[in-house]
Amino acid sequence: QVQLVESGGGLVQAGGSLRLSCAVSGRTSGTYAMGWFRQAPGKEREFVATISWSGRNTDYADSVKGRFTISRDNAKNTVFLQMNSLKPEDTAVYYCAAPGVAGPNLLKTPLEYNYWGQGTQVTVSS
């Protein structure tokens, strides 16, 4: 079974930074993209960022481009989301996600992912 555990969330003032981590276990083979999503109260889960297996290809939601950076360290089975210049609108529970099958494509919709972490709360104060 694949397990994903997020960490690094917390309370930060607007303009500050946080680095989220996602530890992946239970997957011993295959190359696959990874993704970060977020969900605020009363809103649908939305795409934030995705990264290919190699880390050379990434894509971001327009709302976070230029501020967030997704990266991964496959040797440590970890995916990161560096969040800079945080805004109150970034407040949400952040989830990392892994697809059920290997593949080279970047994945940007929740339906393309099978495995999800428990989420980590990010709160940005004004």
Backbone torsions as a table, in degrees:
resi	resn	phi	psi	omega
1	GLN	NA	141.7	179.5
2	VAL	-90.5	132.6	176.9
3	GLN	-126.6	138.1	178.1
4	LEU	-125.9	131.7	-178.8
5	VAL	-129.6	116.0	178.5
6	GLU	-87.9	153.2	174.5
7	SER	-154.8	166.1	175.2
8	GLY	104.9	-5.1	178.2
9	GLY	-71.1	169.5	179.6
10	GLY	166.6	-165.9	179.9
11	LEU	-102.7	129.3	-179.1
12	VAL	-143.1	149.8	177.0
13	GLN	-78.4	154.0	176.9
14	ALA	-53.7	136.6	-177.3
15	GLY	92.7	-11.1	-179.6
16	GLY	-84.1	-174.4	-175.8
17	SER	-133.2	152.3	172.2
18	LEU	-142.4	151.4	174.9
19	ARG	-122.9	114.5	178.5
20	LEU	-91.3	145.7	176.7
21	SER	-123.7	149.2	176.9
22	CYS	-133.0	111.5	178.2
23	ALA	-91.0	126.9	-176.9
24	VAL	-109.3	132.9	176.7
25	SER	-137.9	159.2	176.2
26	GLY	89.5	-2.0	178.2
27	ARG	-117.5	110.9	-173.4
28	THR	-106.1	-5.1	-179.3
29	SER	-150.7	165.1	177.8
30	GLY	95.1	151.1	175.2
31	THR	-111.5	134.6	-172.4
32	TYR	-155.6	150.7	173.1
33	ALA	-74.2	163.3	173.9
34	MET	-131.1	159.6	-178.6
35	GLY	-140.7	158.4	170.5
36	TRP	-119.7	135.7	176.1
37	PHE	-130.6	165.0	176.0
38	ARG	-142.9	155.5	-179.4
39	GLN	-144.0	120.6	175.9
40	ALA	-95.2	157.3	179.7
41	PRO	-54.8	130.5	178.5
42	GLY	78.5	2.7	-179.0
43	LYS	-119.0	160.0	176.6
44	GLU	-75.3	155.5	174.7
45	ARG	-65.9	131.2	-176.3
46	GLU	-122.5	149.9	178.9
47	PHE	-68.3	139.5	176.9
48	VAL	-116.6	-54.7	-176.1
49	ALA	-160.4	155.2	175.5
50	THR	-142.4	154.8	-176.5
51	ILE	-143.5	140.7	178.4
52	SER	-75.6	170.4	-179.5
53	TRP	-56.6	-43.9	-177.3
54	SER	-73.0	-21.0	-175.0
55	GLY	85.9	-2.4	-177.0
56	ARG	-82.3	-18.8	-179.4
57	ASN	-119.4	129.3	179.6
58	THR	-139.2	160.8	174.1
59	ASP	-148.9	151.3	-174.8
60	TYR	-136.5	153.6	169.0
61	ALA	-65.9	147.1	-178.9
62	ASP	-56.9	-33.2	-175.8
63	SER	-68.4	-17.6	-177.5
64	VAL	-119.0	-3.0	-179.8
65	LYS	-58.3	134.8	-179.5
66	GLY	86.7	-11.4	-178.7
67	ARG	-116.5	-35.9	-177.7
68	PHE	-106.9	148.2	176.1
69	THR	-135.0	124.7	176.2
70	ILE	-97.8	141.4	178.4
71	SER	-149.8	169.8	178.3
72	ARG	-149.8	152.3	175.5
73	ASP	-126.7	95.1	-174.4
74	ASN	-66.1	-30.3	177.9
75	ALA	-63.2	-27.9	179.2
76	LYS	-106.1	5.5	178.7
77	ASN	52.3	48.4	-175.2
78	THR	-137.1	140.0	174.8
79	VAL	-117.8	142.9	-176.2
80	PHE	-123.1	155.4	170.0
81	LEU	-135.5	105.6	176.7
82	GLN	-86.4	122.3	-176.3
83	MET	-117.4	115.0	178.9
84	ASN	-115.2	164.1	178.6
85	SER	48.8	48.7	-175.3
86	LEU	-64.9	144.6	179.8
87	LYS	-119.4	156.2	175.8
88	PRO	-55.2	-30.9	178.9
89	GLU	-66.0	-14.4	177.8
90	ASP	-81.4	-7.3	-179.7
91	THR	-60.5	123.6	-177.4
92	ALA	-178.9	170.9	166.7
93	VAL	-87.8	127.5	-177.7
94	TYR	-103.0	132.0	-177.9
95	TYR	-121.5	139.3	167.1
96	CYS	-98.6	155.9	-174.1
97	ALA	-145.6	148.5	177.8
98	ALA	-128.0	141.6	178.3
99	PRO	-76.4	165.1	179.9
100	GLY	-83.3	-18.0	-179.7
101	VAL	-131.0	151.3	178.4
102	ALA	-75.2	153.2	177.9
103	GLY	175.4	161.9	-175.7
104	PRO	-86.6	-13.3	-171.9
105	ASN	-77.3	147.8	170.1
106	LEU	-75.3	138.2	-174.4
107	LEU	-116.4	126.7	-171.2
108	LYS	-122.4	1.2	-179.6
109	THR	-120.6	146.7	-179.9
110	PRO	-58.0	-32.1	-177.7
111	LEU	-67.3	-16.3	179.4
112	GLU	-86.0	-2.7	-178.8
113	TYR	-113.6	140.5	-179.9
114	ASN	-105.1	-28.3	-173.4
115	TYR	-120.0	136.4	-176.6
116	TRP	-134.0	146.3	172.9
117	GLY	-79.5	179.6	-178.4
118	GLN	-80.8	-14.0	179.3
119	GLY	93.7	151.5	174.9
120	THR	-134.1	133.7	-174.7
121	GLN	-79.5	130.3	173.0
122	VAL	-118.7	122.0	179.6
123	THR	-123.9	123.5	-178.6
124	VAL	-113.8	118.8	-179.5
125	SER	-93.2	152.5	-178.9
126	SER	-82.4	NA	NA
